[in-house]
Amino acid sequence: MESLNIPGAALDGVRIDFPSRLALAALPYLWDDERNHQICFINTGRWPKAKNRDEYGSMIASADIVLPRDRDLSKKARTQGNQVTHTWPVPFIHQMLLDALYESMEAENIEPEEKKPYAYKPQKVLTLLLSAIERRNGSIFLLGGSPLTLIRAEKNIRATYPEITIVGSMHGLYRQQEEPALIQAIQKGAPNLILAGDPIPTGECWIPRHMGTTRSGIFFYYGPILRWFAGR
């Protein structure tokens, strides 16, 4: 497998992607390129804002993967949008591994591409990413939540994914003067994934404001995700 195609649709000037489970599980390998990448989720309620070219709309436009969170938006994009395809090259060092992964998922009768309107749940997408990162003994950085929520989330992630290294964490209630140290910690840790949730300053837009100051990694934001990991 030298490349992986991810189908999508362009609707009202906004691209929405429809990756298979295989493609989602492959992202930590496809993006092993010393660059920053962002995954965004969008729903019908946020769609009007995504069409603007303000900070939020610009973030959606520049994201590497944009996933629909509800079936109505997914169906609209598939039936009314123009079909587009993202082609991601597979780094040579990962080609054999992804070939094996593809074959195993085919054996389980998992279709390589979804053919029906499909809503992507952030928790399920993140589970695929974390499982892939654990297989390569990768690392993550946690950002957001209250101090207590962050402690509980970190404990549960360590228990669930023991082969993943948590290279650092910062609760979302940090003071402005602490931000340079936070960015430095992410830079030094060079995590494969930066997992962010509420509360953080400026919410999801924190990512495009700061991702250029870090060396590499996948940026993944979902507001309740740290509370979910904390069991709340």
C-alpha positions in Angstrom: 0.0 0.0 0.0 1.8 3.1 -1.3 -1.1 5.5 -0.7 -4.5 5.6 0.9 -7.5 7.3 -0.6 -10.0 9.0 1.7 -13.3 9.9 0.0 -15.1 13.1 0.7 -17.5 15.8 -0.5 -17.3 19.5 -1.0 -20.5 21.3 0.0 -21.0 25.1 0.0 -17.2 25.4 -0.3 -16.5 23.2 2.8 -14.9 19.8 2.5 -16.2 16.9 4.6 -14.3 13.6 4.8 -15.6 10.0 5.0 -12.6 7.9 6.0 -13.1 4.2 6.7 -12.1 2.6 10.0 -9.0 1.4 8.3 -8.1 5.0 7.2 -8.7 6.3 10.7 -6.5 3.6 12.3 -3.8 4.4 9.7 -3.6 8.1 10.4 -0.9 7.9 13.0 1.2 6.1 10.4 0.2 8.2 7.4 1.1 11.3 9.3 4.5 10.2 10.5 6.0 13.1 8.6 7.2 15.6 11.2 4.3 17.9 10.4 1.3 19.0 12.4 -2.2 17.7 11.5 -5.6 18.5 12.8 -8.8 16.5 13.0 -12.1 18.5 13.3 -15.7 17.4 13.9 -18.6 19.3 12.6 -22.4 19.0 12.9 -25.5 20.6 11.4 -25.6 23.3 14.1 -22.1 24.5 13.4 -22.4 24.2 9.6 -23.4 27.9 9.0 -20.4 29.0 10.9 -18.1 26.7 9.0 -19.0 28.3 5.8 -17.7 31.7 7.0 -14.1 32.7 6.6 -13.7 33.8 10.2 -11.3 32.1 12.5 -13.5 29.0 13.0 -14.3 28.7 9.3 -10.6 29.1 8.4 -9.8 26.4 10.8 -12.3 24.0 9.3 -11.0 24.8 5.8 -7.4 24.1 6.7 -8.0 21.0 8.8 -6.5 17.7 7.5 -9.7 15.7 8.2 -13.2 17.1 8.8 -15.7 14.6 10.1 -19.5 14.9 10.3 -21.0 14.2 13.7 -24.6 13.7 12.5 -26.2 11.7 9.8 -28.2 14.6 8.4 -25.1 16.5 7.5 -23.4 13.4 6.2 -26.3 12.6 3.9 -26.6 16.2 2.7 -22.9 16.2 1.8 -23.0 12.9 0.0 -26.1 13.7 -2.0 -25.6 17.4 -2.7 -21.9 17.9 -2.6 -19.2 17.3 -5.2 -17.1 14.2 -4.7 -13.5 14.8 -3.7 -10.7 12.5 -2.7 -7.7 13.0 -0.4 -4.8 10.8 -1.3 -2.2 10.4 1.5 1.1 8.7 0.7 2.1 5.9 3.1 5.6 6.2 4.4 7.7 3.3 3.2 8.5 2.1 6.7 4.8 1.6 7.4 3.6 0.1 4.1 3.9 -3.6 5.2 2.2 -2.9 8.5 -0.8 -1.2 6.9 -1.1 -3.9 4.3 -1.4 -6.4 7.1 -3.9 -4.1 8.9 -6.0 -3.8 5.7 -6.1 -7.6 5.2 -7.1 -8.2 8.8 -10.0 -5.7 8.6 -11.1 -7.3 5.3 -11.1 -10.7 7.0 -13.5 -9.2 9.5 -15.8 -8.1 6.7 -15.2 -4.4 7.5 -15.7 -2.4 4.3 -12.7 -0.2 3.4 -15.1 2.7 2.7 -18.5 3.6 4.2 -21.2 3.6 1.6 -24.1 5.1 3.7 -24.6 8.3 5.6 -22.4 7.9 8.6 -21.9 9.9 11.8 -18.5 9.9 13.3 -18.4 9.7 17.1 -15.4 11.5 18.6 -14.9 8.8 21.2 -14.8 6.0 18.7 -12.5 7.9 16.4 -10.1 8.6 19.3 -10.2 5.0 20.3 -9.0 3.9 16.9 -6.2 6.6 17.0 -5.1 5.6 20.5 -5.0 1.9 19.7 -2.8 2.6 16.6 -0.5 4.9 18.7 -0.2 2.2 21.3 0.8 -0.4 18.7 3.8 1.8 17.9 4.5 2.6 21.5 3.7 6.2 20.9 3.0 9.2 23.1 0.3 11.7 23.8 -0.1 15.1 25.6 -3.3 16.0 27.5 -4.7 19.5 27.5 -7.9 20.7 29.2 -10.3 19.8 31.9 -10.2 20.9 35.5 -7.1 19.8 37.6 -9.1 16.9 39.2 -10.7 15.8 35.9 -7.3 15.8 34.2 -5.8 13.6 37.0 -8.6 11.1 36.6 -8.5 11.1 32.9 -4.7 10.6 32.9 -5.0 7.7 35.3 -7.7 6.0 33.2 -5.8 6.4 29.9 -2.7 4.9 31.5 -4.8 1.9 32.6 -6.5 1.4 29.3 -3.5 2.1 27.0 -0.5 1.0 29.1 1.9 1.1 26.1 1.2 4.8 25.5 3.5 7.3 27.1 1.9 10.5 28.4 4.7 13.0 27.9 2.9 15.8 29.7 -0.4 17.4 30.6 -1.9 20.8 31.5 -5.4 21.6 32.8 -7.5 24.0 30.9 -7.6 26.6 33.7 -4.0 27.6 33.3 -3.0 31.3 33.6 -1.8 33.2 30.6 1.7 33.5 31.9 1.9 29.7 32.1 1.3 29.3 28.3 4.9 29.6 27.2 5.9 26.8 29.5 3.0 24.7 28.1 4.1 25.2 24.5 7.7 24.4 25.5 6.5 21.2 27.2 4.6 20.1 24.0 7.7 20.9 21.9 10.0 18.9 24.1 7.6 16.0 24.5 7.0 15.8 20.7 3.9 13.7 21.2 2.2 11.7 18.4 -1.2 13.1 19.6 -2.2 16.3 21.4 -5.6 15.6 23.0 -7.5 18.7 24.0 -10.9 19.3 25.7 -12.8 22.0 27.5 -12.1 24.2 29.1 -9.2 25.7 27.2 -8.8 29.4 26.2 -10.6 30.1 22.9 -11.8 26.5 22.7 -11.0 24.5 19.6 -9.5 27.6 18.0 -6.6 27.2 20.5 -5.2 24.6 18.0 -4.7 26.7 14.9 -3.4 29.5 17.1 -0.7 27.3 18.5 0.0 24.3 16.3 2.5 26.2 14.3 4.7 26.6 17.3 5.1 22.8 17.8 7.2 20.4 15.7 4.8 17.6 14.9 1.7 15.6 16.0 -2.0 15.1 15.5 -4.2 17.7 17.2 -7.6 16.3 18.3 -10.2 18.4 20.1 -13.6 17.4 21.5 -15.0 19.4 24.3 -16.2 16.7 26.7 -13.4 14.2 25.9 -11.4 14.6 29.1 -14.6 14.3 31.3 -15.4 11.2 29.3 -12.0 9.7 30.1 -12.4 10.7 33.7 -15.7 8.8 33.9 -17.9 11.8 34.4 
